[in-house]
Amino acid sequence: MLIQKLPMDVIKLIAAGEVIDSLTAVVRELAENSLDAGAGRVVISVQPSLWRVQVADNGKGMDRDDLFLCTQAHTTSKIKDCGDLHRINTLGFRGEALHSIAQLADVKIVSRVADDCGYEICCHNNHCSTINPVAIAPGTIITVENLFKNIPLRRQANPPFKQQIKQIQTLIGQLSLCHPQVTWQLFVDDKLILYINGDNEIKKILSQLSKTIKYHDLTAQQITINTPEENGLSHLDLVLGLPDRLSRPRPDWVKIGLNGRVIKSPELESSIYSAFHRTLGRDRFPVIFLHLKTSPQQIDWNRHPAKAEIYLHNIDFWQEQIKSAINNIFKITDNNIDQKIPNSRVENILKVAENKTLYHIEEKTKKIEEKASIGLINLQVIAQSRNTYIIAEHDQGMWLIEQHIAHERILYEQLQDNWQLIPLPQPIILENLLPKQVEQLNNLQLDIESFGEDLWAVRNVPQMLAQRDDVADALMELSWGGNVDSAMVAVACRSAIRNGIKLTIEQMQDMVNRWKMTRNPHTCPHGRPIYLSLEESSLYRFFRRHWVLGKSHGI
């Protein structure tokens, strides 16, 4: 016979190698078990040269009976029958992790539940010792040594230790985003290299994971969603960098979490990019973390062994919910613009002009009452500066709004909602067009035909350009490439009011009212910031004002 049944020890080794293939995989499985145990602190120690990993937590722990079973094949506390596979609310559920690790390494587990003593068990060469009582605080400590001792080629196939440590740091960062209530520590060769404590706030986690991400440039929102085809509710935690303040040269900070785990979902990522369309500059990408907590019946985790990719039911519904949530967070409302935090860019501007003195300034921050309503922020135009900037006051300061790009944003979104070509009473004659230019105007659905040697007649144009004197120049711009959306941007830019034009208070107020109701008021379609915020807290610092009466007079 050519086909034969494998011995059980070979079967276990193959299965273990599929689940555990690196130091990172060991950390992932053990850290997920710690989170499932309700840990509020997880300490990970790695000694790469010894192929040693230790994960300690303060979770609920295991009693003596659980400790005896935990390293056996397909044992888990998280599912009991087939129906539970459709109701998975934990990170680990297959019962493979500890058993697989024990097939590839020496494992020592010390654990204690509340109101009991601790116990210790050691597994060496697939044999577990007797369980002995030990002194330990409530929680679990798992030590894995001599990883891949029986598969030396697996060690050679792994990347260099430096790269593996970087992978572990990335893993911990992803878990911390989904579990901001947990404190994380990573030791490498007994040296602390990573400490994360979000204090249950995802914005703090983001600013700790990257030096380029500043807390003040982030905004957050929590949304409750009626789950389709079910009676339950879903929750969406959304943290993103305001597009006029924060972006990246690479799409490395577009991250999606689902029920406690960061995943890859091209469908949901596409909805994020769609929502950010025309809010960032060329070759810039958003900073965003999106965490969807929904019914486990909406998810099929059996798409990838590491559970990094999933099948999500009703994907079209979730795509629309994500785009709607991002669009809502872009709106300029009292809740979305946190006026208690000074704008760091403005502080830098003020510091340049600030005359340094020897006396110490104590700042008192005004406590702002949260408003129950979610209406758009009230902006009252008071003046125009240099026929370019609109000065508008609000409750806690004032804004400088660049009139041209604010109007450009208004017109662009109008064109998005109503892109209309209208016939011309007299055609526009263009000269010396290249074949690719003619083709481009045809692609934009313009009616263009030959009108003689090196002459072309255009018989319809976008409605916004029809009354302009420079419509021929605008058509030449459109002929040089881009799709309909690019044409909308070009038309909006050319049609927007120019800087240097004097406006009345009524005209500026009308423009500001229309601009703040746009879907993406932070930036123009090219990604340039539209307004500069001058909050009272920044101005008080510059002018050395104090809330304590008389203090500024030396009393």
N, C-alpha and C positions, 0 to 999 in steps of 0.2 A: 504493500500500500504506500502511495505517495503522500496521502493526507493522513495525519495522525493528530491526536489530541495532545496539546502541550501539557507538561507537568505544571502543577499548581504554583510552584515557586517561580517558574518562568512567566506564567500568566500575571502574577502579582507584580513582577519586576517590569513587565511591559506596561501595565496599567499605571504603575507609579511613575514611570518615565514620561507618560503622556500628560500627567497632571503637574509634576514637579520637574522642571527643566533648568532651573537656575536658582541662585540665591534670592532673586527678586520674587520668584514664585513661592518660595518658602515664606518670605516676609508677607506676601499678599494673603496667603491662606491663613497664616496665624493671626495677622492683624484683623482680617475679616471676622475670624472667630472671636477675637477680643471685642469687636464692635457688637457682634450678636449677643455677647454676654453682658452688654450694657456698660462697658468700661467708660470712665471719664478721663482716664489717663493711660496712655500706651507708651512704653519705653522699649525701644528696639536697639539691640546691640549687635554689631556685625564685626567679625574678624575674618576678612576675606581670605587671607593667606592660610588660615586653618580651616576654611570652609565651615565656619561656625556662625550660627545665628541664635540669638535669644530674644524672645518677646515676652515682656511682663506687663500685666494689666491689673486694674483694680475692679474687674467685673465680678459677676456673681459667683464664679468659680464652679468646681465640680466636687461632688462628694465621693466617697470611697468607691461605691458601685459604678458610678459614671467613669471614674478614672480607670477602672479595670477594663471597661468596654471601649474607651475612646480610640484606641489604636487598632482595634479590630476592623476588618473589611466591612465597608458599607454600614457603619454605625453612625447614627446622627440623632440629635434631639430636635431636629427642625422639620422633619416630615415623617409621616407614619404610613401613608397609603398613596395610591395613584392620584386621588383627588387633591392631595396636598401639593402636588406638582403644579397645580393651577392656582394655588393660593400662597405662593412663596413670598414671605415678608422679611426674610433674612438674607444675608449675603452669601453664606455657605449653606448648602443643603444636600449635597450628594453623599456625604459621609465618606469622602475619599481622602481628604487632606492629611489628617494625622496618620492614617494607615499607610498612605503612599510615602510620606516622609520617613516613617519607620522602616520601610523597605529599602530606603536609600541611604540611611544615616543612623547614627546613634542618637536616641532621643531620651531626654529626662523631663518629666512633667511633675511639677509641684503645684498643688491647688488646694484651695480652702473655701468652703462656703461659710456664711455667717452662722454663728452659734454652733460651731463644730471645730475640731482641730484640723490641721492641714495634713495632706498625705502626699507621698512621693512614689513614683513608679519610674523605672528605667527600662528602656528597650535597647537590646544590643544583639545584632545578628538575628533579627526576627524573633528574638526571645525576650519576653518581659519578665522582670524580676517580681518578687512579692512586693506588696504595697506596705510602706512603712509610714508611721506618723512623723510629722516634722512641724516645726514652729514656722509660721508664715502668716502675714496679714491676709485678709480676705482678697481673693483674686487668683490669678494663675500665672505661673512662670514656666515657659517651655524653652528648653535648650536643645538645639540641634547641632550635633558635631559630626565631623568626618562625612560631610555630604558627598554623595556619589563615590563613596569608598569602594563600592563594588562595580562602578561603571567609570573607570578612569578616563575613557574617551569622552565622556560627557563633560568632564572638567576642561579638557582641551578644547571642546567645541564652544564653551562659553566665552564671551568677550572678556577683555582685560578687566581687572578688578576695578579700576577707576571708572570704567564705563558701567559696570554693574552697580557701583555705589550711586552713580548718577541716576540709573533706572530706579533704584530704591527711593531716592529722594523724590523723583517724579511721582512714584506710586503714593508715597506718604502725602505729597501735596494734593493729589487727586482725592484721596480719602478724607483729608482735612477739609476740603471744600464741601464735601457732602455731609460731613459731621463736624460742624464748627464748634460744637459743645465739648469736643474732646481735645485734650492737651497731648501733643506729640513730642517725643524726644528721640533723636537718632544718634547713637554713639558708633563711631568707627575706630576700632583699636583703642577703645576706652577714651576717645576724645569726642566731645559733643560737637557735632557739625550741623545739626538742625534742631531748632526749637520752634514749635508753632503753638500758639495759644490764641484762638480767635474770640474767646469770651462769648461764644455763641453768635458771632456776627461775621458773615461771609466777607464783608468788605475788609475787615481786619486781616482775614486770611489772605486775600489777594495781595494786599499791600505788604505782607510778610514774605510771600512767595517770590515777589519780583521787586527789585529796587526801583524800577522805572514806573511802577504803578503806585500812584499816590492815593491815599485814602480820600482826600478831598475831591479828587477827580472822578470818583465813582458814585453811582446812584443805585439804589436798591428798591425793589418792590416785591410784595408778596400778593399773590392772586389766588382766589378760590374759584374752581371751575366745576361746573356740573358735568360729571363723566358721562359720555354717551352710552346709551343702552343699559345704564345702571342707575341705582338709586344713590350711590355713594358720591362723594366729592373728591376732587383732585386738587392738589396745591402746586403752584408754580412759584419758585423762588428765583428771582431774576436780579443779577448784579451786572452792571455794564459801565464802561467808561464813557463819559459824555463825549460825543464825537468831536466837539470843538476843543477839547482838552487832551484827549487820550486816544492814541491809536498805535498800531504796530506795523513794522515793515513786512511782517510775515504773519500767516494765519495760525500762529502758535498759541494764541490765547482765546480761541473760540472753543469753549469746553461745555459739554453737556453731561449732566448727571441724571440718573434715573433710579429712583428708589434706593439711594445710598451708594451708588457706584457710578463712576465716570465711564461713559460708553462712547462708541463711535456710531454715529447715525448720519449718513450722508443726506437723508431726507430732511432731518431737522436742521442740519447745518445749512442746507440750501435755503430754508425759510429764514434763517438768521441773516444770511447774506442779502436776501431779497429785501428784508426790512431795513437794512443799512444802505440800500442802494442810493447813490447820489447824496450821501451824508459825509463821506470821507474823501480825502484827496486821492489822486491816482497812486496806485500801488500801496495803499494803506489799508489795514484790516482792523476790525474792531477788537476791543477787549471785552469779553462777555463770558459769564458763567450762568448757565441755566440749569436749574435742578427741578425736575418734574417728579412729584410724588403722587402716584396714581394706584388704582386697584391692580393687584398682581394678575388678575384675569385679563388685563390689557396687554400683558407682556409674555413673550416666549423667550426664555433665557437660553434655550438649547440651540443657539446658532454658532457659538464659538466656545472652545474648551475653557478659555480664561474669562468667559462671560463679558467680553469687551464689546461684542456686537449682539444685537437683539432683534427680534421681530416685535414691532409695536402695532397693535390693532388700531384701526381708525386713524391712520397716519395723516390723511388729509385734514381731519378735524384738528389734530394737534399742531399741524403746520399753521393753520389759520389762527389758532389760539396764541401761538408764539409770536407771529407777526403782529397781531393785535396788541399783545402785551408790550412789545418793544415800541410800537407806535404811540401807545399811551404814555410810556415813560419818557418819550421825547417831548411831550407837550410841556409848555412852560406854565406850571401851576405852582401854587404855594407849597404843595406837598412834594413836588418833584425838585424844586429849587430850594435846597437847604440853606437858608439865609443865616443860620447860626454859625456857619463855617466861613471864615474869610477866604477869599480867592487868593491862592498862593502866588499866581502870576501878578496880581495887583500889588501884593505885599512886596514882591521883588522890585516893581516899578517905584513904589514909594520909598523903599530903602535907598535907592540911588540918590534921591533928592533929600533924604533925611539928614539933618545936621546932627552929628553924634554929640551927645552931652554926657556929663559924668554922673548925673543923678539917675536913680533907678525908677522905672515906671512900672506900676502895678496896673495890669489891665483887668477890668471888670466886664464880663460878658453879659450883655442884656439877655434875660430869659424871655424867649418868644413863645407866646401861647400858640399851641397848635390849633389850627382852624378846622372846624368840622367839615366845611364844604370843600369840594375839590375843584372849584371853578378856576378859570385861568387867572394868572397873576394880574393884578391891576397895575397898568403902566400909564402914567400921566405925562404926556409930552410937555416940556417946559421951554425948550429952545433948540436951535440948530447951531452947530459949531462948524465954522469954515465951510459952510454950505455942503457938508459931507456927512457929519455925524449928528444923529438925532439924540438929544438928551432927554431921557425919560426917568421920572421918579417912581419908586414903589415904596412899600411900607418900611423897608429896612435899608434903603440906599438908592442908588441910581445906576442906570445903564447908559453906555454909549453904543448906539446902534448904527451901523454903517448902512446908509440909505440904499445904495446901489445893490448890494448883495442881499439885503433884506427883501427888496422889491424883486430881485431875481428869483429868490426862493418862492415868493408868492406866484409869480408868473409861471415858473416851471411846474408847480403843482396844478395850476389851472390848465396848462397844456396837457399834463398827464390825464386829467379828468375829461378834457374835451379837446383832443387834437383834431382840428378841422381845417380842411383845405377849401378855399373859396375861389371861384373863377374871377379872372381879371377882365375889366372892360377893354383894356389895351394890354397885349402881351408884353412881357419884359424880354428884351433882346440881350442875349449874352454872346460874347465873342470869344473865339479861340479856346474852346473847350476841348480837353483831351477826351478820348473815348471813355476812359474810366470815370471822368467827371459826369459825362452824360449818363452813364450806367448808374452812377450813384444817385443822381436826381431822379431817375426812373425808379430806383429802389425805394425812394422816399415818397413814391406815388405822385410825383409832380408830372403834370402834362407838358412834356417837352418834345419839340420836333425841329427838324432842320428848317432853316429859314433863308438859306443861301449859302454861299461859300464862307465857311468858318463862322457862321451865324446860327443861333438857335433861339427859338421862341418858347418862353415858358408862359403857359396860359392859366395856371392856378398857383397859389402860394398859401402858406399857413396864414390863418386869419389875422394873427397878431402882427404880421409884417405888411399886410396889405396897404396900410395907410402911411407907411414910412417912406421917406425920400430915398433912403439908402437900401431899398429892397434888392436892387441888383447886386450890391456888395454882399448882402446877407446870403443871397442864393449862391454866389461864388464860394462863400465859406462852407455852405452846406454841401457843395459839390466835391469837397476834398475828403470825404470819408465819414464813416460812422453810421450807426443805425438810426432808427426813428427816435430813440431816446436821446442819442447824442444831438440829433437835430433839435429836439425840444430844449436841450440845455443851451445850444447856440442861439436859438430864437429868444429864449428868456433873457440871456445875457445881453443880447443886442437891444432888446425892447425895454429892459429895465431903465429906470431913471438914472441919469448920469450923476456922478459926484461933481460938485461945483455948481449945481442948480439950487437956487434958493427956493424953499418951500414955506408955505404958511403953517401955522400951528395946526389948523384944521386938516390940511393935507398930510402932515406928518402923523397926526393922531389916527387918521384913517388908515395910513400905511401900517402903523404899529399894531392897530387892532386886527388887521387882516393877517399880518405876519405872525403874530403870536398864536393864531388859530391854524397855522399850517401843520402838516403832519410831522415835519422834521425841522423845527425852527432853530436848531443850534448851528447849522452850517448851511452854506449855499450848495448848489449841485456840484460844485467843484471841490467841496470839502473845506472851504475857508470859514473860520468862525465869523458869526454875524454880529455878536454883541460882546462888549467888555463890561464885566460886572464890577462896580465900585460899591462894596457893601459898607455899611456904617462902621462895622468893627474894624475894617482896614483904615478908614478915614480917621477914626478916633485914635488909632495907634499913631498915625502920622502926625496929627495935631496935638498929641499928648493930652487928650482929654480924659477925665476921670469921672466915674459915677459917684464918688464920695464928695459931697458938697464941700467946697472950700479947700479941698486938698491941693488942687492945682495952684492955689494962691498961697500955699505954704502955711495954712492955718493948722 
